[in-house]
Amino acid sequence: CEFLLIMSHFLVGQVLPAVAKLVLVHFHWQVSQILDRYKSNSSQLLSEAHVQPMMFSLCPQPPPSLHCGVCLQLVRRDALLALPCQHSFCKACWEQHCTVLVKDGMGVGISCMAQDCSLQLPEDFVFPLLPGEELKDKYRRYLFRDYVESHFQLQLCPGADCPIVIQVQEPRARRVQCIRCNEVFCFKCRAMYHAPTDCPTIRRWLTKCADDSETANYISAHTKDCPKCNICIEKNGGCNHMQCSKCKHDFCWMCLGDWKTHGSEYYECSRYKENPDIVNQSQQAQAREALKKYLFYFERWENHNKSLQLEAQTYQRIQEKIQERVMNNLGTWIDWQYMQNAAKLLAKCRYTLQYTYPYAYYMESGPRKKLVRIILVLLLFAALSCQLMLRMPTVCHSKHTFSTGTNSLQTSFRVFLLMFGKTARKSS
């Protein structure tokens, strides 16, 4: 409907449909804005979109010379092709130019070959220059991709080989899920959904993690030494409460502290202690402090990521356990659904917790950062309680016990989202 509407206005001004598409892409399909500007100053609008109103396919404009501007060969006048910019080149050079760019994945954006000329090539000029249907099919796919990605209300699903296009009324950073492949992503940036961290911050964080890949690989190892007997221990569950298989020492996976006294120190374990005097120290000391800070947040980020993978296995075991009980006439799926609900809620909370660490890493020190730490720890406590129930379902088998723990986690999660949302808005 939008396309037909704008075409009806453009055709009155002798703008060809292929050129109108380029204008739509350049201005992100903001139809009302385009129409208003076209009526007031059509020349400026088209100039900003790097197009001219009259575009011809293979019907050449009369060129000023018989030399190709690229290969400098003398060619017949009818073998030269020119756009309204009057830069003329032979058909062979145009073909090579378009072929190379399409093979490189370009759809919209192929421009004139002349230096300092940004005039865009419309699709009906490019198609006849492409050799073979296979390359033309690629060009169609690239055009479709660019049309969708340029539309302010549309996004292509980032799932592997998924052709689904997502449409929203209000384009913003929000969680969307594909109905075909179930891929969950952020509508604005097409990255994995990353609330409460915003799109620019998560891009900075992921770039930093990629740049520091060697450090990340070292620190994200699955194994640590027992703080008591020094035997190597592998983390095989989502919970941070670890017990050494050799000496039976209970400790925290994150800080290696004694678990018996860890309850009162959980807040200390989950926050980074910044050095207030670091600005007065040497550059080497500042660099070491910066690395220490990064490793602190990265280790917790990566720990939640690995715990999510391990808890996916726990969820599968819960499914199998429920199936076994149902087959033994120990209840129905509905009777045991509370265990599934607890596992799903825990995964949702842990996923959100993971994405608070990039936010906290880049956040300036102050009262708001302290508030973020406090609400983060409250949710961590609730998640830990639910995690322990799922870790020992035979002990905590009571539906009432599970429901109480799940309700506590749900309440903490809602408070977390509410308070974190207010904090994020104040920070922006």
N, C-alpha and C positions, 0 to 999 in steps of 0.2 A: 504493500500500500504506500509506504514512504517513497519507494523507488518510483512508482508510477506517478505519484503526486509531483515529485520534483522533476521528473522527465517532462511532464506536461508543461511546466513552466520553462524549462530549459529549451525545449524544442522550438518554442516561440522565438527564442533568441538565437536559433540556429546553432545550438550546442548539441553535438552528437551524443548518443547514449553512452558510448565508451568513455567519452570525456567527462560526462556527468558522473560516472562511477568514480573516476579519479578525484573529483571534487568532493563527493560524499566521503570517500576514504580519508582525504586530507582533513576534513572538518568533523571526523568521527560521527558521521551520519546525523548530525544535529540539523534536521530538516528545516525547522522554523527559522533558525539562525541563518542558514544558507539562503533561504528564500528572501528573507528581509534584506540581507546584504546584496543579493543579486539584483534586487529591484533598485536599491539605492546606488550601487556602484559595481556593476557586473565586471568591468575590466580589472578592478583591484582584486575582486574575489578570485577571478580566474588566474591572475598573476600570482597570488599567494599560494594557490594550489599547483603552480608550475604547469599550467595548461593554457592552450589558446582555443578559442571557440571552434574554429574550423579545423578538423583533423581528417586526413584522408588515409586510407589503407595503403594499397600499392599504386594508387593513382598519383604520379609524381607531380610536384610543383615544378615549374620551369626553372631549372638551376642556372646560376650565373656562369658556370664553366662546365667543361667536360672532364674535369679531373676529380677523382675521388679524394675526399678530404682525409682519408686514412691511408690507403695504399698508394695514393698519388698516381694511379694508373689512368691512362686515357681510356675512357669508356664511351659507349654510345649514349646520347642524351636520354633515350628511353630506358636505359639501364641504371640511371641514377635515381635514387629516392630521396625525397626531402620532406621534412615536417614544416609547419608554418614558420619556424625559426629560420628557414632557408639554408640550413646546413645540409649539404648534399653529399651522399656517400653511395658507393655502388652496392648493389643488392647482396653481393657476396660478403662484404664487410658488415652490413646490417645483419645478415644471417648469422655470421660468426659471433657478433656482439650479443645478440639475443640468445643464441644457443648456449654460450658460455655462462651467461647470467642465470638462465633458467636451470641449467645443470647445477649451479651453485645454490639453488633453492629460492631464487627471487621470483616474486609474482608482480605485485604492484611495486613500482619504484625503478623500473628500467627507464633510463633517461637517454637523451641525445648524446651521441659520441663526441660532439664538439667540446673542446675545453671551455670551461666556465659557462656552459649551457645546461640548465637544469630542467629543460622542457621534458615532461613525462611522455612516454610512449603509451598510447591507448592499446587495449588488448586486440582490437581489430587490425592494428598495424603490425602487432607482434606475431599473431597466429600464423599468417601465411609465410612468415620467415622461418618457422621452426620445421626442421626436417623430421618426418615420421610421426605417427600417431602416439607413440609412447611418450615422446617429449611434450607433445601437445596436451596429453592427459596430465602429465606432471604440472604443466603450466596452469591448467584448470584447477588442480588441487591447491597450488600455491596461491592463485587468485582467490579461491574460496577461503583459504586460511586468512589471507590478509583482509578480505572483506569482513570476516567475522571478528578478527582481533581488533580492527579499527572501530567497530561499532561499540558505543559506550554501554550498551545494555547486553552485549553478548560475550561469551567466552567459550572457547573450545575445551572440551574435557581433556586434561593432560594424561589420562590413562593410556596405556600402550595400545596403539592401533584402534582407539575408540573414536568414532565419528560424531558423537553426540555434541550438540551445541546447547549451552545453558543460557537461558534468558532470564533476566531479573528486571523488575520495575525500577528499583533504586540501586544503581551501581555503587557499591562500596565494599570495604573489606568485610566479608561475611563468609560463613561456612556454607558450602554447597556440596551436594552429593549426587553423583551421576546415577541415573536410573538404570543404566545399562551395565556398567562395570563396577559400580559402587565406589568409585574413587572419590575421596573426600579432599577438598582443596579450598583455598582462599579464592574467592571470585576476583578480587582486585589484581592479585599478582600471580595467580595460578600455582603458587607454591603450596606445600602441605599447610593445612589450616594451622595458624600459629597464634591465635588469641591466647593471652592478652597482649602479646608483643605486636607492634604495628609492622606494616610491610617494609618500610625503609630499614627499621632496626633489625628485622630478621634477615634481610639481605646482607647487611653489614656483618651480622654474626656468622652466617653460613659462609660468607667469603673469608672471614678470619679463620674459621675452622678449616677451610680448604687450604688456606695459605700455611697454616701451622699443622699440616697433616702429620708430619713425622712426630711432633710433640704429642699430637692427639692420639696417634697410634700407640705411643708408649704409655700414655696415662690411662688409656681406655682398655688396657689389658684385663682379661677376666680374672686374673690371679693376683693374690696378695699373700704376704707372709703373716702367719699367726703372730700377734704381738707378744705372746707368752712363750711359745716353743719354737717359733720361726719356721714351722712347716708350711709349705706352699698350699694355699687353699683356693679352690675355684668356686666362684659364685654360681649356684645352680637354681636360684629362685629369685623372685622379685623383692623379697624382704631384705632390709639391711641388717637384721638381727642374725648374726652368724655364730655358729658353734664349731670349734675346731674338732675334727674327728679323732684327733690323737689325744690332746690333753683336756678336751671338753670345755675349753675356755670360751665364754660368751663375750662377743665384742661387736662393735658397730663397724660395718663394712666401710662407711665413708670416712670416719675419723680414727678408727681403730681403738676407740675408747672402750673401757670396761662397761658391758651392758648393764650390770647391776646398778651402777650409779649414773647410767646414761639418761634415764628418764628426766632428771632435772637439768641435764646439760644439752637436751636436744636442740634448744634454741641456739646455743653457742655453736653446735655442730653445723647448723644450717645457715649461718651467716658468716660473711667474710669480714674479718677484723682489719680495717684499713689502718695504715700507719699515718697519723696526722702530721708527722714531721718529715714525710718523704720528700716534699718539695724543696727542702733545704739540704738534701743529701746529693751525692754525686750522680752523674748520669748512669753509671753502671748500677748503682743501688736502685735508682728509679726503674731501670730496665728489668732488674730482678724482681722488683715489687710488682711491676706490670705483668710479668710472666706468672708470678705467683697468683695474682688475682685472676688472670685468665684461666689457669689450671684449676683453680678452686671452682669457678662457675662451670667450666667445661666438664669436669669430672662429675658434677651433679647432673648436668644436662645429659651426659652419656649414660650415667647410671639409670636415670629414668627411662631412657631409650631401650637399654638392655632389659630392664625390668618389664617393660611392656612386651617385649618379645618372649620373655620367660612366662609372663602371666597369660599370654596367649596359649601357651602349652598347658598352663593350669586350667584355663577355661575349657580346653579340649578334654582334659581329664575329668572335669566336673560333668561335662556332657556325657562322657562314657559312664561315669558313676551313676548319674540319673537314669540313663538307659538301662543299666544293670538292675537298679532298684525297681524300675517300672516293669521290666521283664520278670522280676521275682515277686510281682504283685505287692510291692511295698509302697504303693501309691501311684499317682498319675504324674504326668509331666507338670500339670498345674500345681500339684502338691509340692514339687521340688523346685518350682520356678524361682523361688526367692534366692536360691544359690546362684542361679544364672544372673539374676538382677544385680546381686551384690558384685559379681565379677565384672559385669559390664560397667557398673558405676565406678568401680575402682579403676578400671582402665581409662575411663573418661577423665577422672580426676588426675590420674598420673600423667596423662597426655597434656592436660592443662598445666600441671605443675612443671612439666619439662620446659614449656615455653615461657615460664616466668623468669627463668634464669638469664636468657639473653636480655630481657627487659631490665632486670636488676643489675646486670653487668654494666650496661650503658647509662644507668640512672645516676644522676648527681646525688652526692651525699646530702642528707638533710632529714627533716621530720617525715616527709612522704616516703622516703626510702625505708626508714625505720618502721613505718606503718605497713609497708609491703612485706617486710620481713616477718612481722608479727602475724599477719593474716596467712602468710605462707606456712608458718610453723603450725598454726591451728589446723589447717587442712592436712598437713603432713601427719599430725597426730591421729586425726580421724582415719586417714588412709591406712596408717600402720595398723590400727585396731582391726579394720576390715580385712586387711591383708593377712593378719595372723589367723583370723577365723577361716579364711579360705585355705590357708596353709595347713590347718589342722581340722578339717571338716568332721572327722570322726569324734573329736573331743567337743567341738562347738556345734553339735548336730541339731540343737533346738532351733525350731523355726523362729521362736520368740527372740532368741539370742541373735540370730542373723538379722531379723527385722530391726531390732534395736540398734545394732551396729550400722546397718545400712541407712536407717533414718538419721543417725548421728552424722554419718558421712555426707548424706544428701543435704542436711541443714548446713553443715560447715562449708560445703561446696557452693551453696547458694549465697551464703554470707561472703565467701571469698570473691565470687563473681561480682556481687553488688559493691563491695568495698573496693575491689581492685578496679572496677569500672570507673568509680568516682575518682580514685587516685590517678588513673591514666588520663582522665579528662582534665584534671587540674594541672597535670604535667605538660599537656600539649599546648 
